[in-house]
Amino acid sequence: MFSEQIKKYSWDEVHEAIYAKTSHDVEVALIKKKCNLDDLMALLSPVAEGYLEQFATKSHNLTIQRFGKTMQLFAPIYLSNECLNVCTYCGFSFGNKIPRKTLSEAEMKTEFEFLKAEKFEHVLLVTGEDTVHANPQYINNSIAIARKYFADVSIEVQPLGETVYTMFKESGCDAVLVYQETYNPEVYKNYHLKGKKANYSNRLDTPDRIGKAGMNKIGLGVLLGLSDWRTDAFFLALHLNYLEKTYWQTRYSISFPRLRPAEGVKTVNHPVSDKQFVQLLCALRIFDHEVEMSLSTREPEYMRNHLINIGVTSMSAGSKTNPGGYSASPETLEQFEISDDRTPEQILKLIEEQGYEPVWKNWDKALTAH
């Protein structure tokens, strides 16, 4: 389990090593065909900010070699904003006195029909972490219904057990996303005050349970703004590296969510600039040529416009982050504020204008289908 592997590393020692890297270390990493974890430290270091042009060129070339000039499109569907956790950065936090809603089967189908009409074939089902309203049976039923509409169904829900993930896979789930938020255990405690999510180790080992269940894809990520992003990115890559070696038949994706305004969120303690965001994306692409990289509508238009040809392989479009937001209940609370509110048609046009081919469903399935 990764919770045992991570004990070999000290957060403070890794942090110190990253910040001690030199220009020579960065240049050595850039000329390598395959970087190791020590090279990644150099790519994430402050001194590496002076090499962004070289980073972008190499990241672009590596992405084209592996994925071609394609961009997968997906849409999140928030099924429930019920949550029993108290997390100080999330609008769904239990302590926030806001309207709660869990979609009924009929409301769910209305959302599915709306996105199907928008040509989406890949959806991400999202719920708060609630064992009553958004329990495994509810999630499993949602997956089964969604598969009647869409070719690819992913979920982002509470951490669960291996047998539950096996059930989800049998019902048609293709991928499970679970973000550690931050790999710093002390900082983690400060943001997760109550609820099952306060259990750092349980969340840390969730991807292992997903991998053991044989899920097709596992999504990882950290919430940028909670802790030092350079050190968190190293531990994210360490986790990815471990999973790829342990569950080698599974595909992997990384997301890069930056903290956005939301109910109950006051300040961002560790802001990540646009320049640093680009450095992070490129560094992880140079380190791992195979991982898929997803970019959400948290990012503003100008960032999404320019990141298409640098390393991203998947983008959301026209997203709503509240239950029923597309058609059923637009008045319910959002988890966070959207930054890029362009329509799917506008994003489609943008992708095509940059010489890329929009992909509405999982390209690996299309290539391997008989």
N, C-alpha and C positions, 0 to 999 in steps of 0.2 A: 504494500500500500504506500501511496505517496507520502502519507503522514510520517512514515518511518524514514523515507529517503530524504525528506527536507530537513531532518534533524542533523544531517551531516553539514549543513550550512548555517552560518550565523548571519543574521540580517545586518548587523553592524559591520562585520568584516567584509561582506559583499559590498555594502554601501561605500566603505572606505576604499576598496579596490577599484570600484568604478570611477570614483572621483580622483584617483591617483593616475589614471591612464594618460598617456602622452600622445602627441601627434604621430610619433613613430608607430605606436601601437595601433592607431587607427589606420595608418597607411598599410601596415602589414596585413591587417584584417581585410582591407578592401581588395587586395590582389589575390587573396586566397579563393580557390574554387569552392571550398567548404569550410565554414567557420566553426570553431568550437566555442564552448561557453566563455572561455577567457577572451576570445576575440569579440564576443558579443558585449562583454563589459566595455571594451574599447569603443564599440559602435554606439553604445548608450551613454558614453561619458560626456561631460560638458565640453571638452576640447573638440569632440566630433561635430559640434554644431557648425564648425567652419568648413565642413566637407559635404554640405547638403546637396550641392549640385552633383557631385560624384555619387552620393547615396541614391539620389533620384534616378540617375541614369542606370546604375546597376540594378536597382530594384525594378525598374521598368523592363529591362532586358530579361531578367530572371522570370518575371511574371509572364511575359509573352512566350518565353520558351516552354513554360509549364501549362499555361491556361489559354494561350492564344489571345486574340483581341476580342474577348467575350466578357460580358458582364451579366451575372445572374440577378434577376429582380425578385424581390419578395415583399410581402406585407405582413406586419404584425397584427394579430387579432386579440385584443384584450377581452378575455372571457369573464374575469372577475377582479374587482379591486378590494375584495375582502382579505384581510391579513391580520395575523395574530402576533407578528413581530413588531418590536419597537426599534426602528432604524432611523437615525437622525437625519439621513440624507434623502429619504424617500417619501413621496406624497401619499403612498398607501399605508404608511406607518400606523399602527394600531391606535396610537395616541391622538392622531389627527381627527378632529370632529367634522367629518365630511360625509356626504351621501355615499352609501355603499351599495354595490349592485353585483349580482352574479347572473349572467345571461341564462334565460330559459332555453330549452331546445329550439323553440320556435324563433326566439330572438337570435340565437346562434345561426340558424339557417338563413335568416335574413341578412346577416353580416356576410356569410359565405356566398350567398347569391349576388350580393353587391360586388364583392371582390372578383368573383368569377366573371361577371359582366365586364370588369375592368381588365380582363385577360390574365389575371394572376393564376399561376399554377403552383407556386410555392408560398406557403403561409407559415407563420410562426404563431402558435397558440400560447398566450401568456396569461398567467393568473398570479394573484397574490398568494402568500403562503398561509393557507387556511385549511385546516383538517376537516372542517365541517362542510362549508359551501363548495370548496374546490378540492374535494377529496379525490383519491385515486380513481374511484368509480366514475365520478363526474368527468375527470380528465380523460379517462379511457373511452368513455362514451363520446366525448367531444372529438377525439382522434378518429374514431370509427365513422362518425358523421362527416367530418372534414374530408376523409379519404374518398367519399362519394363525389366530392366536388373538385378536389385538387390532386395533382400528381405527386406532390411532395409536401409532407406535413412535419414540421419541427415543433418542439415545445420548450417553454421556459417556465418551469414551475418549481415547487418546493423540492428539496432533496428527498429521495425515496429509496426503497430497497431494491436489490437486484431482481427479485421475483416480480416486482411491480414494473420495472423497466422491461423485463421480458414480456409481460402482458401487453405493455404499450407497443412494443415492436410487433407483436403478433396482430395487433389491431391496426397497424399501418403507420406507426411513428417511424420517421426516417432519422431524426436527429434530436438530441437533447442538449440544451444550452444551460450551463450552470457557471456563474461567475463567482470567483472567490471574493471579489470586491477589493480586498487587499490581502497580501500574504504576510503582512506584519502582524503577528498575533496580539501584540499589545495595543496597537492602533485599532485592530479589529474590535477589541473589547469596547473601545470608546465609542464606536459607532453603532454597535449592535447590543442594545441594552437589555432586551427581554425577548422571549420567544425561542423557538427551536433554532433560529438562525444564529443565536448567540453562541452556539456550539461550533467553534472554529474547526476542530478536527473532523467532525461529522461532515461538514460542507467540503472540507479539503479532500476527503476520500470518496465523495460522490462520483466523480468521473471514473474511479476504479469500478464502482458498482455498475455504472453504465457500460463500461468496457466489457465486464464479465457477462453482461446480458447480451452482448453481441450487437449492440446498436450500430447502425451504419455510420453515424457521424456524431462526434462530441464537440460542443462549442465551449471555448474558454474565454476568459477576459478578466480585466481588473477595471474598477471604476476610477478613472483618472481624476484626481483631486483629493482623494482621501489620505494619501501618503506620498512619499517620494516616488515619482513615477519611474525613474531610472532603475531603482532597486526593485520595485514591484515588477517591472518588465522583465528583469532578469529571472525572478522566481516564476513568472508566468512561462517563460521560455524553458526553464528547468522542468516545470510540470509537463509542458508539451512534449519535451524530449523524452521524459520518462514514459509517458503514455504511448507515444509512437513506437517505442521499443517493446513495451509490454503488451499492447493490444494493436499489433501491427496491421491487422486487417481492417481496422477502423479508420475513417477519414476524420480530419480535424479542421476546425475553423477558429479564428480569433476575432473578437470584436474590440472596439476601441471607444467605449462610452466615456465622454467627459461629463462631469457633473453639470446638470442644467437646473434652472430655477424650478422649484416645486413647493407645494404646501409643506411648511415646516423646515425648509432648508434656508439657513441664514447666510452662511459664508462658505467659501471654498478654501480650505486650509492650505492646499498645495496646488495652486493653479498651474495648468499646462498651456503654454503659449502655442500659437499655430505653428511656429517654427519647430518647437519641441515635439509637437504632435507628428509632424512630417518625419522628423528624425526617428521617432519611435516606430512608425509604420515601416520605414525603409530598413531600419536596423533588424527588425524581426523578419522581414522578407529576405534580407541577405543571409540571415542565420538559418532560416528554414524555407527552402524553395517550394515545398509541397503544400504547406498549410494554406487554406482558404482564408481570406481576409474580408471582413464585413464592415460596412460603413452605414450608420443609421442616420435618420433625419435629425438627430441631436446636433449634427454639424451644419453650419450655415452654407448657403448656396455657393459662395466663392470657394470654400474648402472642398466641397463635394465636386465642384466643376474641375478642380485641378488635381484631385487625387485619383480620378478615374484611370489615368494612364501611368500611375506611379507604383501601384501594387495591390489595389483593391480588386477583389473578384466578385463581390456581392454587394448590392445596395437595396435598401428599402425605398419605397416611393409612396407618396400620398398617405403617410402613416397617421393613425390616430392611436393615442395611448390611454384611452378610457373605454370601459366596457360599453359596447354598442355605439361607439363613436362614429362609425361609417354611416349607419342608417337608423339603428334602433333607439339609442338613448344618448344623443350628443351632449346632454347637459351634465352627465356624470363626471366625476373628478378625473383629470389626467394624472398619470404617474409623474410626468415631467413635461415641460413645455417643448413643443416641436420648434426647431429652428428653420428647417427647410420645408416649407409648406407647398412646394410645387406639386402639380398633379402628376400622376403616372405618365400621362401623355407628354408632358413637358420633359420629364426625366428620360423618357424613351427617345425623344428628339435630341436631347443633349448627348446621350450615349452614341447615337448614330452619327451625329455631327462630328464627334471626335474619332470616327472611324472604327467604332466597336460594334459588335453584334449583341443585341439584348437577348438574353436567354431566360425564358419564362419558367423553365423547369430544370431539374437536376441534369446537368450535361453528362455526368458519368453514367446515369441510367440510360440516357439516349444512346450513348456510344456502345453500351454493353447489352442493350435489348436485342432479343432474337425474334 
